[in-house]
Amino acid sequence: MKNFLYLFLFIFAGYISSCKTPPPAPVPQTTLGMYTPYFLFPEQLNGKLKSVKEINYWALQTDSGVFKGPIITKNERDSLKWSNDFVASYSESGVITNTDYSNGSEHVSHWETEILDNKITKASFYKNDTLRRYDIFTFDESGFIDSEELFITADSSKRTLKYLNDSLGNWNKIKYYDNDNNLKRVYTFERDMLNRISMEYTYDQNDSLISTMQQTYNDHGFYNMSQSKNSLNEVNNQVKVEYTSYDEMKNWTNANIYLNDTLKVICDRIYEYY
């Protein structure tokens, strides 16, 4: 993701011709990732955000143009394999504190996190006001995520994710284990020149390819194409995004979304900044 830089000019009378301008400070960024629909392909947003709200509507095409229709219902989202609307909230240091999922006025579910030293140590998932799952994180010597244990309250079972990170703390592989600590899935990631995830590969416990997902980005750093394929390299699903407006921080606020080349969804984003 690009960093947009503030211009910082230092002038010292009498020495202006010999002094060098100090490097400008980068604009803060907020990661839209964990506990949002953007977990596997995190989105880097410009600025220090209090919250991100996303609402998805049916796209209505008429002779006069494209208009927002009704908010997509839960059953319709299930058939589209489309995520719920959400509001993600952040601490001033940029760590996600909670996420509320909804369909219009209908509340669906809720995540809330516990934070220590600007790291998520625990996350709890609630549905119908009942705790359904909680995640416990551990970290390696560098402070990067080492593992995530997922505890399912309905049957007291546990799943485990093991993270393998690069030198910057970006994960390049995630291993998924079942309740008996058997390896079930392996996810590997490729990144582009700007350190954005561009490819994700899913393998089974025998290292056989199950599926792939490719993602490309526009000039503002937001994804404009996401394509999933099966093990035979056949396209399962393809999403294309046309962004139609941005705010003053260059974060997108409206998008037309094409599912398998057909315009289906209009998405709105609302941001609240610190």
Disulfide bonds with the S-S distance in Angstrom:
none
